[in-house]
């Protein structure tokens, strides 16, 4: 296990980057704490895999350093970093049995066969492949091969870090839940430093102690699931986290009031003069339908998803989503949407403005 420090790290796939826009990974300074579980979350092309490959040694950064504890490993080979990495698509030895695939990392490091057998059986139970240990990997389904790849990544206890690059893409939905549970159990049991790349917010929020949200090559927020939900530091976090995501509305903000489309909305905090693109953000969970207060809207449709209903409304050509509990009334004449002032966030050029009490 190791503490991983990213010092002034950035990367461009161009040999002569001239501006920040030429960098796939923009300057980053961060410490991954020893023994913590992190998720790198963001849409395709945001820099998640680039960062993971730099940490693993598959890619040399254009600038900056990587330290494992206090050791500079920026130019160290992957094998010298003592990490295990599981990729998006399965990498297995087709001519070997499942047992030998799982045993390979241990035998390669000279562990005795009694320990190898014990550990292989333990991992096989974890990934649900006890009955397939003596089958050749050739001919197995893609999700079975990916389970082997996951198992081989988890079989060693002495690694500095476990890196997962969207490892559950080819796994069926039920097995995804099972394997995420097993990964969490493994983390709690052995305390490995784990970094898990995904574009699936459910995977990220259920796996990680802290989620690292990336957008356009930049880390825009690092926080617990609660922090990402309640106080998104960037409009992308508000949009990307949640289902549906945060409502964002252009606004003019002055003091503790916002003006949206000619309508006044009270805010829970006060703000000084703001420049750039100013918006207010409110989660659908913190909005409600009303007959006599809030923004006048046109309700387009109501979706009943069992635990709650999602009201899709329109305000001046912009969609506003409201989540209503099953016990909340939604009836004729409820054509306004009111917001909880304490839950409204204010943004300038995409970044959250704290405001004052």
N, C-alpha and C positions, 0 to 999 in steps of 0.2 A: 504494500500500500504506500501511497505517496501523496504529498501535497503538490499540486501542479500549478506553477506560476507562469502566466503569460505576460511578458514584459515588453511593452511598446510593439506589439505584434501586428503585422499587416502583411497582406499578400496580393500581388497582381500577377495575372497570367501573361501580361505584356512585359517585354524586356525593357521598355522605356516608358514607364508610367509617367504621365505629365501632370495629372490632376487626381484628386480624390476619386473621381468617377471611374478612373482606370483600375481601381482596386476592387477585387472580388471580396476581400476581407479588409475592412477599414480598421484603423488603429484601435487596438484593444489592450487594456490592462486589467487583468483579473487573476484571482487566486481561487483554484478549485480546492476546497478543504479536504484534507486527508480523511478518507472513509465516508464522504458524503455521496449522495446520489443526485446527479444533475440530469436534466433533459434539455437538449438543444432543440428549440421549437421554432418553426417558421415555414413559409411557403417554399416551393421549389425554387432553387436558384438564389437563395438568400445568403449562402455562404456556410451553411451548417457542415456539409461534408468536407469542404475546404478546411475548416477549422479542425475537424476531427482528424483529417489526414495529416495535418501539421503536427498535432499532438502525438500521433502514432509514429511519425517519422517517414511516412510515405511521400511527404511533400516538404520541401525546404521553403521556409517563409522568405519573402522579399526583404523584410526587416524585422528586428526584434529578437527576443530570446524566449526559450522555453526551459523552465527549471523543474526537475523532479526533486522535491525537497530543496536542497541548496545546490544541487548538481546541474550544471548547464548541459542539456542534452540536445541543443538546437541542431547540431550537426551529427548527432549520434545515429547510427543505424537503428532500424526498428527492433532488431533482435537484442540490441544493447539496452533498450528501454524497459524490457521485461513487462510488456503489456499483452493483453489478449484482445483481439478485435474480431467482431462478427459483422459481416457485410450484409447488404440488402439482399443479395442473391446467394444461395448456398454454395459453399466451396467445400466439397468432400472428395475423398479418394474412392472412386467407384469400384476399384478392384478389391478394396478392403471390406471386411464385415463392419457392421455398425460398432461392434465391440472394439475392433482395432482402430477405427476412426476416433472413437472417444479416448482410447488409450494412448494415441500417438503423441500428444504433447508431453505426457508423463514419461513414456518410454524414451522419448527424445532427450529427456533430462536425466535419464539414468535411475528413475525411481524403481524400487524393488517390486516384483510382480504381485506380491500380496497386497501392497498398498494400491497398486494400479487396479487390481480386481475389485477391491473394496470401493474405491472412488468411482470407477466406471459403473458399478452396480447402483451406487447412490445417485449418480447423475442420470442414469437410464430411468430410474424410478421418477425422478424429477420431471423429465421430459416425456414420460409415458411410452418408453420404447423397450421395456424389459423383455417383451415377447419377440423382439426383432433383433436382439443382440447378435445372433449368429447368421443373420441375413447379409448378403452383399449389398452395398449401397447402390450399385447399379440397378436400375429398374424401380427404385422407390419413387414415390411422388415428390413433387417440389417441396411441399410443406414438411414431409418426413425428412428430406435432406436438410432443410433449414433447421429442424430440431436437432439434427446431428451437429450442424455447424454451431448452434447455440450451446449445445452440451460440451463440445470441444473447447469453446471459449470459457466455459465455467468450470472445467474439470480441475484446473490448477488453483490452489489456494494462495500461492505465494506471489501473485502478480502485483505490479505497482498500480495498475488500473485496468478496468474492463471497459472497452469501447464498443458501442453498438450503433451501427449505421443503418437505421430503419430495418431492424432484423425481422419484423413480423409482417412484412409486406405480403409474403406469399402464404401466410398462415390463415387458416379459416377462423372466423370471428370468435367462436367459442374457445378454440385453442389459444387465441391471442390473450383472452382474459386469464386462462390457466397459466400461460407462460409468464405473463406480467406478474401474477401472484407469486410464482416460483422465483422470479428474479428479485422481487422484494424480500422474499424469505431468505434467499441467498445473501442479499445485502445485509439484512439484520443479523444473520448468523456469522458471517465472516468479515463484515465491515470493509469490503473492497471499495475503493474509489470508483464510481461508475458514471460514465457519460453516455447518454442515450439520445441519439439523433432521431427525430420524427417530425412529420408535418401534421400529425394527428394529436389534437389537443387533449383528447381523452387519455391516450397513452401517456402523454407528458405529465398531465396533472395527477394521474393515479400512480405513476412510477416514482416521480422525483421528490426529493426534499425541497429543491429549488429548481425553478424553470428559468432557462436563459432564452429569452425571446429575441430572434434575429429578424432584421428587415433591411433589405438592400445592402447586405454586407456589413451591417452594423448591429451590435448588441444594443437594443433599445430599452430592455428592462431585465433585471434579474430579481426574482422574488418567489415567495411561496404562492401556491394557488390562490389563497385568500387575497394576498397583496395584488396579484395580477387582476383579480376580479374587481376588487373594491376601488383601487387607485391605479388604473393603467397610466403609466408615465408617458405613453405615446399613443396617438390615435390608432396606430396599427394594432397595438396590444388590445385596446378596447374592441376593435372590430374583429380580431382573430380569436380572442378568448370569449367564450360564451356562445350560446345557441338559442336565439339569434344573438349577434354581437351588439355592441353598444350603439345606441342612436347618436348620431353626430349631426348637429345643426349649425349652420353659419349664424353668427350672432355679433351684436355690438354689446360690449360689456363696459359698464360704468359703475364703480363702487360695488354694491351688493345686488345690482339689477342687471339682467340681460334683456336685450330687445331682439326678438326672433320674428322675422316677417311682420313687423309692426306690432307684435304682442309683447307685453312685459312679463318677465319670469323672474321671480325672486331667487336669489342664490344664498347658499348657506355661509359664504365667506365674502370678504371684500377684496376688490382688485384695483390696482392702480391703472394708469394708462397702458393699453396693450397695443402692439404693432403687429403687422403681418396678417396672416390668415387666422382669424379668431373663430373658435367654435366652442359650443358646449356639448358635453357628452353625458348621457344618462343611460344606465342599463334598463332593458325592458322590464326587469324585475322591480325596478324602482319607479315605474310609471303606472298610472291607473286611469281607467275611463271615468269620466265625470259628466254630469249634466250641466253644471253651472260654472266650472272653473277650468283654466288651462287653455291650451291651444285648440282652436276649432279644427276638426279633422273630418275626413270622409273615410268611413270604414270600408275597406275593400273585401276582406274575408276574415273568417275566424277558423282557426285550425285547432281541433281538439286532439291533444296528444296523450290523453289519459290522465297524467298527474296534474296538468294545467292546460290552459288554452292560450294560444298565441293570436293576438289581434293584430292584423296587418292594416294600418291606417295610412292615409295620405294627408300631408300638410304642405300645400303650395308646391306640389310636385315632388316632394321628398317623402320617402317611406319612414314611418315611425312604427316601431313594434312595441307592443305591450304584452306582458305576461300576466294573466289573471288566474288565480287559483280556482279550483273546482267549486269552492264555496262562495266566490265573488259573483255578484250579479252582473250580467251583461245584457242590457235591455234597450228598448227603443228610447230615443232621446238622449242616450249617452254618447254624445258626439264631440266631446272634448277630451283631451289628454292632459292630465296634471302630473307634475314631477315632484318628487321629494327633494326640497331645496338642499338638504344636507348631503344628498347623494350626487349632486350635479358636479361634474368636473369641467374645468375651463382649460382650453388649449390655445396656444399661439404657435403657428407654423408647425403643428403636429405634436408639440411637447406640452405636457401638463404644467400649468401655472399654479403654485401652491395656494396663493391667496392668504389673507389674514383673518383671524377670528374677529 
